[in-house]
Amino acid sequence: MVYLKYRKKDGYVVAVLAEAPTDIEEEYDIVEAEGLRVGSEFEFVIYIDPKEIKDGKVRSHYAVRMGPPQEEMMKKINQVEAENKQRIEKVEDDIKSIKEK
């Protein structure tokens, strides 16, 4: 079982996760799924139909395999986004510690 983070407006899956995140953006939602593995979003363009969600689980999905260059770009984008999030958190922590002084 994995968790899919998907865009509410069109069902596009942006992440396949081993654990459900506790904090997600308003335009996204999380659903349980089977038949995919963590990292599948880098190999496939994945969509779900939100109408197919029952009791927090999606009953079906469809996926189209990406070409190798696109797969590499998606991995790089994910890496850069993670690095940016860490930088933002560090800056926020630095600002907080400065304000406390």
Phi, psi and omega in degrees: 000135176231172178245135179254127172264118184230156178280124185300322188292332184221359177080009180290126181275120181261342180204143172245118191240150177283330181230149179288128178289153180267342184229112178230156180291156185300326184280358180244165174214169182238141177215148176280149179208161174234161176090001176235166177229159178304131181097353180300331181294346177271343180258333185229150165271119188243136175230149171236159173259111182304338177290343181268011179268128178222128180055039177077008180236140177268136184275337180205162176211165171227148187219143176238128182294135176274156172284158182306317180298319179294320178300315179295320178297319180296319177298317181294316178301316179298319179296314181295319178298319179295318178296318179297320179298318179296318179296316180298316179298321179295316179297317178298319177296318179297317179297317180298317181291327177293318180295329181286341182282000000 
